Amino acid sequence: MYQRIQNDNGSYNTRCLDCFLTIAFSVESEEELERVETQHLCPEKVLAQLLAWEKAAEGHAACN
Ligand SMILES: [Zn+2]
């Protein structure tokens, strides 16, 4: 989920729609955009993952 915005000079900025951070400015190629987007470690997703893990851990503790 990324939003790409084209600049006046033809390059792109790309923004993560989960955490609303602009993760790249003035990127000139599609390949570079994809690379930056793939490498983005989204804080929103990391947080959701952590909460999921915590819940799972609680569930296990309750079983024992
Ligand atoms: Zn993000």
N, CA, C, O and the ligand as a Tripos MOL2 file, in Angstrom:
@<TRIPOS>MOLECULE
protein
  257   255    65     0     0
PROTEIN
NO_CHARGES

@<TRIPOS>ATOM
      1 N           0.8350   -1.2070    0.0000 N.3       1 MET1
      2 CA          0.0000    0.0000    0.0000 C.3       1 MET1
      3 C           0.8710    1.2580    0.0000 C.2       1 MET1
      4 O           1.2190    1.7940    1.0530 O.2       1 MET1
      5 N           1.2020    1.7010   -1.1700 N.am      2 TYR2
      6 CA          2.0180    2.8930   -1.2870 C.3       2 TYR2
      7 C           1.3900    3.8500   -2.2830 C.2       2 TYR2
      8 O           0.7770    3.4440   -3.2700 O.2       2 TYR2
      9 N           1.5590    5.1210   -1.9980 N.am      3 GLN3
     10 CA          1.0330    6.1390   -2.8950 C.3       3 GLN3
     11 C           2.2010    6.8490   -3.5520 C.2       3 GLN3
     12 O           3.0570    7.4230   -2.8780 O.2       3 GLN3
     13 N           2.2250    6.8030   -4.8720 N.am      4 ARG4
     14 CA          3.3050    7.4500   -5.6060 C.3       4 ARG4
     15 C           2.8210    8.7760   -6.1640 C.2       4 ARG4
     16 O           1.7690    8.8610   -6.7970 O.2       4 ARG4
     17 N           3.6070    9.7970   -5.9160 N.am      5 ILE5
     18 CA          3.2550   11.1360   -6.3890 C.3       5 ILE5
     19 C           4.3390   11.6160   -7.3350 C.2       5 ILE5
     20 O           5.5200   11.6280   -6.9890 O.2       5 ILE5
     21 N           3.9350   12.0050   -8.5160 N.am      6 GLN6
     22 CA          4.9310   12.4480   -9.4990 C.3       6 GLN6
     23 C           5.2670   13.9210   -9.2870 C.2       6 GLN6
     24 O           4.3830   14.7640   -9.1350 O.2       6 GLN6
     25 N           6.5570   14.2060   -9.2810 N.am      7 ASN7
     26 CA          7.0300   15.5850   -9.1460 C.3       7 ASN7
     27 C           7.0510   16.2730  -10.5050 C.2       7 ASN7
     28 O           6.9060   15.6360  -11.5480 O.2       7 ASN7
     29 N           7.2320   17.5740  -10.4660 N.am      8 ASP8
     30 CA          7.2500   18.3550  -11.6980 C.3       8 ASP8
     31 C           8.3440   17.9000  -12.6590 C.2       8 ASP8
     32 O           8.1850   17.9690  -13.8770 O.2       8 ASP8
     33 N           9.4670   17.4290  -12.0890 N.am      9 ASN9
     34 CA         10.5760   17.0190  -12.9530 C.3       9 ASN9
     35 C          10.4700   15.5650  -13.4120 C.2       9 ASN9
     36 O          11.3930   15.0360  -14.0310 O.2       9 ASN9
     37 N           9.3450   14.9230  -13.1070 N.am     10 GLY10
     38 CA          9.1400   13.5630  -13.5950 C.3      10 GLY10
     39 C           9.5480   12.4770  -12.6180 C.2      10 GLY10
     40 O           9.2360   11.3040  -12.8230 O.2      10 GLY10
     41 N          10.2480   12.8630  -11.5490 N.am     11 SER11
     42 CA         10.6270   11.8650  -10.5510 C.3      11 SER11
     43 C           9.4350   11.6220   -9.6070 C.2      11 SER11
     44 O           8.4240   12.3210   -9.6710 O.2      11 SER11
     45 N           9.5750   10.6380   -8.7530 N.am     12 TYR12
     46 CA          8.4700   10.2810   -7.8650 C.3      12 TYR12
     47 C           8.8420   10.3580   -6.3990 C.2      12 TYR12
     48 O           9.9890   10.1340   -6.0130 O.2      12 TYR12
     49 N           7.8370   10.6830   -5.5850 N.am     13 ASN13
     50 CA          7.9220   10.4610   -4.1480 C.3      13 ASN13
     51 C           6.9870    9.2960   -3.8610 C.2      13 ASN13
     52 O           5.9640    9.1430   -4.5290 O.2      13 ASN13
     53 N           7.3200    8.4890   -2.8920 N.am     14 THR14
     54 CA          6.4030    7.4170   -2.5300 C.3      14 THR14
     55 C           6.1230    7.4470   -1.0410 C.2      14 THR14
     56 O           7.0170    7.6720   -0.2250 O.2      14 THR14
     57 N           4.8710    7.2180   -0.7070 N.am     15 ARG15
     58 CA          4.4270    7.3570    0.6660 C.3      15 ARG15
     59 C           3.7260    6.0690    1.0970 C.2      15 ARG15
     60 O           2.9350    5.4890    0.3540 O.2      15 ARG15
     61 N           4.0380    5.6460    2.3110 N.am     16 CYS16
     62 CA          3.3990    4.4550    2.8590 C.3      16 CYS16
     63 C           2.0220    4.8400    3.3940 C.2      16 CYS16
     64 O           1.8960    5.7790    4.1800 O.2      16 CYS16
     65 N           0.9940    4.1150    2.9670 N.am     17 LEU17
     66 CA         -0.3660    4.4590    3.3800 C.3      17 LEU17
     67 C          -0.7260    3.8540    4.7320 C.2      17 LEU17
     68 O          -1.8210    4.0860    5.2430 O.2      17 LEU17
     69 N           0.1790    3.0880    5.3090 N.am     18 ASP18
     70 CA         -0.0730    2.5420    6.6390 C.3      18 ASP18
     71 C           0.4150    3.4900    7.7250 C.2      18 ASP18
     72 O          -0.2900    3.7240    8.7070 O.2      18 ASP18
     73 N           1.6150    4.0370    7.5570 N.am     19 CYS19
     74 CA          2.1620    4.9250    8.5860 C.3      19 CYS19
     75 C           2.2310    6.3730    8.0920 C.2      19 CYS19
     76 O           2.6060    7.2660    8.8510 O.2      19 CYS19
     77 N           1.8740    6.6090    6.8280 N.am     20 PHE20
     78 CA          1.8390    7.9370    6.2250 C.3      20 PHE20
     79 C           3.1820    8.6470    6.1920 C.2      20 PHE20
     80 O           3.2500    9.8760    6.1580 O.2      20 PHE20
     81 N           4.2530    7.8530    6.2020 N.am     21 LEU21
     82 CA          5.5820    8.4240    6.0440 C.3      21 LEU21
     83 C           5.9350    8.4420    4.5650 C.2      21 LEU21
     84 O           5.6800    7.4770    3.8430 O.2      21 LEU21
     85 N           6.5230    9.5470    4.1210 N.am     22 THR22
     86 CA          7.0910    9.5490    2.7810 C.3      22 THR22
     87 C           8.4270    8.8330    2.8800 C.2      22 THR22
     88 O           9.3320    9.2980    3.5720 O.2      22 THR22
     89 N           8.5550    7.7080    2.1920 N.am     23 ILE23
     90 CA          9.7470    6.8840    2.3860 C.3      23 ILE23
     91 C          10.7980    7.1230    1.3200 C.2      23 ILE23
     92 O          11.9320    6.6670    1.4650 O.2      23 ILE23
     93 N          10.4450    7.8340    0.2410 N.am     24 ALA24
     94 CA         11.4560    8.1710   -0.7550 C.3      24 ALA24
     95 C          11.0630    9.4510   -1.4860 C.2      24 ALA24
     96 O           9.8940    9.6840   -1.7940 O.2      24 ALA24
     97 N          12.0640   10.2620   -1.7490 N.am     25 PHE25
     98 CA         11.8590   11.5140   -2.4820 C.3      25 PHE25
     99 C          12.6230   11.4690   -3.8010 C.2      25 PHE25
    100 O          13.7170   10.9100   -3.8770 O.2      25 PHE25
    101 N          12.0440   12.0540   -4.8270 N.am     26 SER26
    102 CA         12.7530   12.2380   -6.1000 C.3      26 SER26
    103 C          13.3860   10.9600   -6.6260 C.2      26 SER26
    104 O          14.5550   10.9410   -7.0090 O.2      26 SER26
    105 N          12.5990    9.8980   -6.6380 N.am     27 VAL27
    106 CA         13.0700    8.6340   -7.2050 C.3      27 VAL27
    107 C          12.7550    8.6510   -8.6900 C.2      27 VAL27
    108 O          11.6630    9.0390   -9.1040 O.2      27 VAL27
    109 N          13.7290    8.2220   -9.4840 N.am     28 GLU28
    110 CA         13.5590    8.4000  -10.9240 C.3      28 GLU28
    111 C          13.1540    7.1410  -11.6860 C.2      28 GLU28
    112 O          12.7340    7.2200  -12.8400 O.2      28 GLU28
    113 N          13.2800    5.9810  -11.0430 N.am     29 SER29
    114 CA         12.9190    4.7620  -11.7860 C.3      29 SER29
    115 C          11.9500    3.8970  -11.0030 C.2      29 SER29
    116 O          11.9370    3.9030   -9.7720 O.2      29 SER29
    117 N          11.1450    3.1580  -11.7380 N.am     30 GLU30
    118 CA         10.1900    2.2180  -11.1580 C.3      30 GLU30
    119 C          10.8990    1.1780  -10.2890 C.2      30 GLU30
    120 O          10.3990    0.7970   -9.2300 O.2      30 GLU30
    121 N          12.0720    0.7220  -10.7480 N.am     31 GLU31
    122 CA         12.8350   -0.2900  -10.0160 C.3      31 GLU31
    123 C          13.2350    0.2410   -8.6440 C.2      31 GLU31
    124 O          13.1320   -0.4560   -7.6340 O.2      31 GLU31
    125 N          13.6930    1.4950   -8.6320 N.am     32 GLU32
    126 CA         14.1290    2.1060   -7.3750 C.3      32 GLU32
    127 C          12.9320    2.2760   -6.4380 C.2      32 GLU32
    128 O          13.0560    2.0450   -5.2360 O.2      32 GLU32
    129 N          11.7960    2.6700   -6.9650 N.am     33 LEU33
    130 CA         10.5820    2.8050   -6.1510 C.3      33 LEU33
    131 C          10.2370    1.4710   -5.4960 C.2      33 LEU33
    132 O           9.9500    1.4060   -4.3000 O.2      33 LEU33
    133 N          10.2690    0.4230   -6.2890 N.am     34 GLU34
    134 CA          9.9270   -0.8910   -5.7570 C.3      34 GLU34
    135 C          10.9240   -1.3450   -4.7060 C.2      34 GLU34
    136 O          10.5620   -1.9740   -3.7110 O.2      34 GLU34
    137 N          12.1900   -1.0140   -4.9460 N.am     35 ARG35
    138 CA         13.2300   -1.4000   -3.9920 C.3      35 ARG35
    139 C          13.0000   -0.7050   -2.6500 C.2      35 ARG35
    140 O          13.0510   -1.3370   -1.5950 O.2      35 ARG35
    141 N          12.7480    0.5900   -2.7040 N.am     36 VAL36
    142 CA         12.5330    1.3640   -1.4780 C.3      36 VAL36
    143 C          11.2760    0.8770   -0.7530 C.2      36 VAL36
    144 O          11.2660    0.7630    0.4730 O.2      36 VAL36
    145 N          10.2240    0.5930   -1.5110 N.am     37 GLU37
    146 CA          8.9720    0.1390   -0.9010 C.3      37 GLU37
    147 C           9.1400   -1.2300   -0.2380 C.2      37 GLU37
    148 O           8.5890   -1.4870    0.8330 O.2      37 GLU37
    149 N           9.9060   -2.0960   -0.8890 N.am     38 THR38
    150 CA         10.1280   -3.4250   -0.3230 C.3      38 THR38
    151 C          10.9310   -3.3290    0.9640 C.2      38 THR38
    152 O          10.7170   -4.0990    1.9000 O.2      38 THR38
    153 N          11.8600   -2.3730    1.0030 N.am     39 GLN39
    154 CA         12.7560   -2.2560    2.1520 C.3      39 GLN39
    155 C          12.1480   -1.4950    3.3190 C.2      39 GLN39
    156 O          12.6950   -1.5110    4.4210 O.2      39 GLN39
    157 N          11.0170   -0.8240    3.0880 N.am     40 HIS40
    158 CA         10.3930   -0.0420    4.1530 C.3      40 HIS40
    159 C           9.9230   -0.9620    5.2740 C.2      40 HIS40
    160 O           9.1040   -1.8570    5.0610 O.2      40 HIS40
    161 N          10.4520   -0.7280    6.4620 N.am     41 LEU41
    162 CA         10.0010   -1.4630    7.6300 C.3      41 LEU41
    163 C           8.9340   -0.6050    8.2970 C.2      41 LEU41
    164 O           9.2480    0.3270    9.0370 O.2      41 LEU41
    165 N           7.7000   -0.9190    8.0380 N.am     42 CYS42
    166 CA          6.6240   -0.0490    8.4780 C.3      42 CYS42
    167 C           6.4110   -0.1430    9.9830 C.2      42 CYS42
    168 O           6.1300   -1.2310   10.4850 O.2      42 CYS42
    169 N           6.5360    0.9680   10.7260 N.am     43 PRO43
    170 CA          6.3190    0.9310   12.1690 C.3      43 PRO43
    171 C           4.9130    0.4700   12.5250 C.2      43 PRO43
    172 O           4.7150   -0.1920   13.5440 O.2      43 PRO43
    173 N           3.9410    0.8130   11.6950 N.am     44 GLU44
    174 CA          2.5630    0.3910   11.9490 C.3      44 GLU44
    175 C           2.4440   -1.1290   11.9010 C.2      44 GLU44
    176 O           1.7850   -1.7420   12.7410 O.2      44 GLU44
    177 N           3.0880   -1.7180   10.9120 N.am     45 LYS45
    178 CA          2.9920   -3.1650   10.7540 C.3      45 LYS45
    179 C           3.8050   -3.8850   11.8210 C.2      45 LYS45
    180 O           3.3980   -4.9320   12.3240 O.2      45 LYS45
    181 N           4.9650   -3.3100   12.1640 N.am     46 VAL46
    182 CA          5.7980   -3.9100   13.2000 C.3      46 VAL46
    183 C           5.0350   -3.9190   14.5170 C.2      46 VAL46
    184 O           5.0770   -4.9010   15.2590 O.2      46 VAL46
    185 N           4.3410   -2.8270   14.8050 N.am     47 LEU47
    186 CA          3.5670   -2.7190   16.0380 C.3      47 LEU47
    187 C           2.4330   -3.7330   16.0540 C.2      47 LEU47
    188 O           2.2090   -4.4000   17.0640 O.2      47 LEU47
    189 N           1.7250   -3.8510   14.9520 N.am     48 ALA48
    190 CA          0.6280   -4.8120   14.8560 C.3      48 ALA48
    191 C           1.1500   -6.2230   15.0660 C.2      48 ALA48
    192 O           0.5160   -7.0440   15.7280 O.2      48 ALA48
    193 N           2.3170   -6.4900   14.4930 N.am     49 GLN49
    194 CA          2.9280   -7.8180   14.6230 C.3      49 GLN49
    195 C           3.2910   -8.0950   16.0770 C.2      49 GLN49
    196 O           3.0590   -9.1890   16.5910 O.2      49 GLN49
    197 N           3.8670   -7.0830   16.7320 N.am     50 LEU50
    198 CA          4.2620   -7.2410   18.1310 C.3      50 LEU50
    199 C           3.0470   -7.5320   19.0090 C.2      50 LEU50
    200 O           3.1000   -8.3900   19.8900 O.2      50 LEU50
    201 N           1.9530   -6.8120   18.7620 N.am     51 LEU51
    202 CA          0.7410   -7.0080   19.5430 C.3      51 LEU51
    203 C           0.1920   -8.4120   19.3200 C.2      51 LEU51
    204 O          -0.2890   -9.0600   20.2490 O.2      51 LEU51
    205 N           0.2730   -8.8700   18.0760 N.am     52 ALA52
    206 CA         -0.2090  -10.2110   17.7530 C.3      52 ALA52
    207 C           0.6200  -11.2590   18.4930 C.2      52 ALA52
    208 O           0.0860  -12.2290   19.0300 O.2      52 ALA52
    209 N           1.9290  -11.0440   18.5080 N.am     53 TRP53
    210 CA          2.8170  -11.9800   19.2070 C.3      53 TRP53
    211 C           2.5200  -11.9930   20.6950 C.2      53 TRP53
    212 O           2.4950  -13.0520   21.3230 O.2      53 TRP53
    213 N           2.2930  -10.7990   21.2630 N.am     54 GLU54
    214 CA          2.0190  -10.7040   22.6840 C.3      54 GLU54
    215 C           0.7450  -11.4670   23.0320 C.2      54 GLU54
    216 O           0.6870  -12.1830   24.0320 O.2      54 GLU54
    217 N          -0.2630  -11.3050   22.1980 N.am     55 LYS55
    218 CA         -1.5310  -12.0090   22.4020 C.3      55 LYS55
    219 C          -1.3100  -13.5110   22.3540 C.2      55 LYS55
    220 O          -1.8270  -14.2620   23.1810 O.2      55 LYS55
    221 N          -0.5270  -13.9330   21.3600 N.am     56 ALA56
    222 CA         -0.2700  -15.3600   21.1930 C.3      56 ALA56
    223 C           0.4580  -15.8990   22.4320 C.2      56 ALA56
    224 O           0.1630  -16.9970   22.9050 O.2      56 ALA56
    225 N           1.4110  -15.1150   22.9500 N.am     57 ALA57
    226 CA          2.1790  -15.5220   24.1170 C.3      57 ALA57
    227 C           1.2610  -15.6270   25.3350 C.2      57 ALA57
    228 O           1.3890  -16.5590   26.1290 O.2      57 ALA57
    229 N           0.3440  -14.6850   25.4840 N.am     58 GLU58
    230 CA         -0.6050  -14.7130   26.5920 C.3      58 GLU58
    231 C          -1.4680  -15.9630   26.5120 C.2      58 GLU58
    232 O          -1.7310  -16.6220   27.5180 O.2      58 GLU58
    233 N          -1.8940  -16.2700   25.3180 N.am     59 GLY59
    234 CA         -2.7230  -17.4580   25.1130 C.3      59 GLY59
    235 C          -2.0080  -18.7140   25.5680 C.2      59 GLY59
    236 O          -2.6010  -19.5880   26.2010 O.2      59 GLY59
    237 N          -0.7220  -18.7960   25.2370 N.am     60 HIS60
    238 CA          0.0520  -19.9760   25.6300 C.3      60 HIS60
    239 C           0.2050  -20.0470   27.1290 C.2      60 HIS60
    240 O           0.1170  -21.1240   27.7200 O.2      60 HIS60
    241 N           0.4400  -18.8840   27.7570 N.am     61 ALA61
    242 CA          0.6390  -18.8440   29.2020 C.3      61 ALA61
    243 C          -0.6450  -19.3190   29.9080 C.2      61 ALA61
    244 O          -0.5800  -20.0280   30.9120 O.2      61 ALA61
    245 N          -1.7910  -18.9270   29.3820 N.am     62 ALA62
    246 CA         -3.0670  -19.3100   29.9890 C.3      62 ALA62
    247 C          -3.2840  -20.8140   29.9150 C.2      62 ALA62
    248 O          -3.8970  -21.3980   30.8090 O.2      62 ALA62
    249 N          -2.7970  -21.4300   28.8800 N.am     63 CYS63
    250 CA         -2.9570  -22.8830   28.7120 C.3      63 CYS63
    251 C          -2.1730  -23.6630   29.7510 C.2      63 CYS63
    252 O          -2.5950  -24.7350   30.1860 O.2      63 CYS63
    253 N          -1.0010  -23.1070   30.1560 N.am     64 ASN64
    254 CA         -0.1640  -23.8340   31.1030 C.3      64 ASN64
    255 C          -0.5790  -23.5150   32.4830 C.2      64 ASN64
    256 O           0.0050  -24.0290   33.4370 O.2      64 ASN64
    257 ZN          4.7830    2.4060    6.6970 Zn       65 ZN65
@<TRIPOS>BOND
     1     1     2 1
     2     2     3 1
     3     3     4 2
     4     3     5 am
     5     5     6 1
     6     6     7 1
     7     7     8 2
     8     7     9 am
     9     9    10 1
    10    10    11 1
    11    11    12 2
    12    11    13 am
    13    13    14 1
    14    14    15 1
    15    15    16 2
    16    15    17 am
    17    17    18 1
    18    18    19 1
    19    19    20 2
    20    19    21 am
    21    21    22 1
    22    22    23 1
    23    23    24 2
    24    23    25 am
    25    25    26 1
    26    26    27 1
    27    27    28 2
    28    27    29 am
    29    29    30 1
    30    30    31 1
    31    31    32 2
    32    31    33 am
    33    33    34 1
    34    34    35 1
    35    35    36 2
    36    35    37 am
    37    37    38 1
    38    38    39 1
    39    39    40 2
    40    39    41 am
    41    41    42 1
    42    42    43 1
    43    43    44 2
    44    43    45 am
    45    45    46 1
    46    46    47 1
    47    47    48 2
    48    47    49 am
    49    49    50 1
    50    50    51 1
    51    51    52 2
    52    51    53 am
    53    53    54 1
    54    54    55 1
    55    55    56 2
    56    55    57 am
    57    57    58 1
    58    58    59 1
    59    59    60 2
    60    59    61 am
    61    61    62 1
    62    62    63 1
    63    63    64 2
    64    63    65 am
    65    65    66 1
    66    66    67 1
    67    67    68 2
    68    67    69 am
    69    69    70 1
    70    70    71 1
    71    71    72 2
    72    71    73 am
    73    73    74 1
    74    74    75 1
    75    75    76 2
    76    75    77 am
    77    77    78 1
    78    78    79 1
    79    79    80 2
    80    79    81 am
    81    81    82 1
    82    82    83 1
    83    83    84 2
    84    83    85 am
    85    85    86 1
    86    86    87 1
    87    87    88 2
    88    87    89 am
    89    89    90 1
    90    90    91 1
    91    91    92 2
    92    91    93 am
    93    93    94 1
    94    94    95 1
    95    95    96 2
    96    95    97 am
    97    97    98 1
    98    98    99 1
    99    99   100 2
   100    99   101 am
   101   101   102 1
   102   102   103 1
   103   103   104 2
   104   103   105 am
   105   105   106 1
   106   106   107 1
   107   107   108 2
   108   107   109 am
   109   109   110 1
   110   110   111 1
   111   111   112 2
   112   111   113 am
   113   113   114 1
   114   114   115 1
   115   115   116 2
   116   115   117 am
   117   117   118 1
   118   118   119 1
   119   119   120 2
   120   119   121 am
   121   121   122 1
   122   122   123 1
   123   123   124 2
   124   123   125 am
   125   125   126 1
   126   126   127 1
   127   127   128 2
   128   127   129 am
   129   129   130 1
   130   130   131 1
   131   131   132 2
   132   131   133 am
   133   133   134 1
   134   134   135 1
   135   135   136 2
   136   135   137 am
   137   137   138 1
   138   138   139 1
   139   139   140 2
   140   139   141 am
   141   141   142 1
   142   142   143 1
   143   143   144 2
   144   143   145 am
   145   145   146 1
   146   146   147 1
   147   147   148 2
   148   147   149 am
   149   149   150 1
   150   150   151 1
   151   151   152 2
   152   151   153 am
   153   153   154 1
   154   154   155 1
   155   155   156 2
   156   155   157 am
   157   157   158 1
   158   158   159 1
   159   159   160 2
   160   159   161 am
   161   161   162 1
   162   162   163 1
   163   163   164 2
   164   163   165 am
   165   165   166 1
   166   166   167 1
   167   167   168 2
   168   167   169 am
   169   169   170 1
   170   170   171 1
   171   171   172 2
   172   171   173 am
   173   173   174 1
   174   174   175 1
   175   175   176 2
   176   175   177 am
   177   177   178 1
   178   178   179 1
   179   179   180 2
   180   179   181 am
   181   181   182 1
   182   182   183 1
   183   183   184 2
   184   183   185 am
   185   185   186 1
   186   186   187 1
   187   187   188 2
   188   187   189 am
   189   189   190 1
   190   190   191 1
   191   191   192 2
   192   191   193 am
   193   193   194 1
   194   194   195 1
   195   195   196 2
   196   195   197 am
   197   197   198 1
   198   198   199 1
   199   199   200 2
   200   199   201 am
   201   201   202 1
   202   202   203 1
   203   203   204 2
   204   203   205 am
   205   205   206 1
   206   206   207 1
   207   207   208 2
   208   207   209 am
   209   209   210 1
   210   210   211 1
   211   211   212 2
   212   211   213 am
   213   213   214 1
   214   214   215 1
   215   215   216 2
   216   215   217 am
   217   217   218 1
   218   218   219 1
   219   219   220 2
   220   219   221 am
   221   221   222 1
   222   222   223 1
   223   223   224 2
   224   223   225 am
   225   225   226 1
   226   226   227 1
   227   227   228 2
   228   227   229 am
   229   229   230 1
   230   230   231 1
   231   231   232 2
   232   231   233 am
   233   233   234 1
   234   234   235 1
   235   235   236 2
   236   235   237 am
   237   237   238 1
   238   238   239 1
   239   239   240 2
   240   239   241 am
   241   241   242 1
   242   242   243 1
   243   243   244 2
   244   243   245 am
   245   245   246 1
   246   246   247 1
   247   247   248 2
   248   247   249 am
   249   249   250 1
   250   250   251 1
   251   251   252 2
   252   251   253 am
   253   253   254 1
   254   254   255 1
   255   255   256 2
@<TRIPOS>SUBSTRUCTURE
     1 MET1         2 RESIDUE 1 A MET
     2 TYR2         6 RESIDUE 1 A TYR
     3 GLN3        10 RESIDUE 1 A GLN
     4 ARG4        14 RESIDUE 1 A ARG
     5 ILE5        18 RESIDUE 1 A ILE
     6 GLN6        22 RESIDUE 1 A GLN
     7 ASN7        26 RESIDUE 1 A ASN
     8 ASP8        30 RESIDUE 1 A ASP
     9 ASN9        34 RESIDUE 1 A ASN
    10 GLY10       38 RESIDUE 1 A GLY
    11 SER11       42 RESIDUE 1 A SER
    12 TYR12       46 RESIDUE 1 A TYR
    13 ASN13       50 RESIDUE 1 A ASN
    14 THR14       54 RESIDUE 1 A THR
    15 ARG15       58 RESIDUE 1 A ARG
    16 CYS16       62 RESIDUE 1 A CYS
    17 LEU17       66 RESIDUE 1 A LEU
    18 ASP18       70 RESIDUE 1 A ASP
    19 CYS19       74 RESIDUE 1 A CYS
    20 PHE20       78 RESIDUE 1 A PHE
    21 LEU21       82 RESIDUE 1 A LEU
    22 THR22       86 RESIDUE 1 A THR
    23 ILE23       90 RESIDUE 1 A ILE
    24 ALA24       94 RESIDUE 1 A ALA
    25 PHE25       98 RESIDUE 1 A PHE
    26 SER26      102 RESIDUE 1 A SER
    27 VAL27      106 RESIDUE 1 A VAL
    28 GLU28      110 RESIDUE 1 A GLU
    29 SER29      114 RESIDUE 1 A SER
    30 GLU30      118 RESIDUE 1 A GLU
    31 GLU31      122 RESIDUE 1 A GLU
    32 GLU32      126 RESIDUE 1 A GLU
    33 LEU33      130 RESIDUE 1 A LEU
    34 GLU34      134 RESIDUE 1 A GLU
    35 ARG35      138 RESIDUE 1 A ARG
    36 VAL36      142 RESIDUE 1 A VAL
    37 GLU37      146 RESIDUE 1 A GLU
    38 THR38      150 RESIDUE 1 A THR
    39 GLN39      154 RESIDUE 1 A GLN
    40 HIS40      158 RESIDUE 1 A HIS
    41 LEU41      162 RESIDUE 1 A LEU
    42 CYS42      166 RESIDUE 1 A CYS
    43 PRO43      170 RESIDUE 1 A PRO
    44 GLU44      174 RESIDUE 1 A GLU
    45 LYS45      178 RESIDUE 1 A LYS
    46 VAL46      182 RESIDUE 1 A VAL
    47 LEU47      186 RESIDUE 1 A LEU
    48 ALA48      190 RESIDUE 1 A ALA
    49 GLN49      194 RESIDUE 1 A GLN
    50 LEU50      198 RESIDUE 1 A LEU
    51 LEU51      202 RESIDUE 1 A LEU
    52 ALA52      206 RESIDUE 1 A ALA
    53 TRP53      210 RESIDUE 1 A TRP
    54 GLU54      214 RESIDUE 1 A GLU
    55 LYS55      218 RESIDUE 1 A LYS
    56 ALA56      222 RESIDUE 1 A ALA
    57 ALA57      226 RESIDUE 1 A ALA
    58 GLU58      230 RESIDUE 1 A GLU
    59 GLY59      234 RESIDUE 1 A GLY
    60 HIS60      238 RESIDUE 1 A HIS
    61 ALA61      242 RESIDUE 1 A ALA
    62 ALA62      246 RESIDUE 1 A ALA
    63 CYS63      250 RESIDUE 1 A CYS
    64 ASN64      254 RESIDUE 1 A ASN
    65 ZN65       257 GROUP 0 **** ****
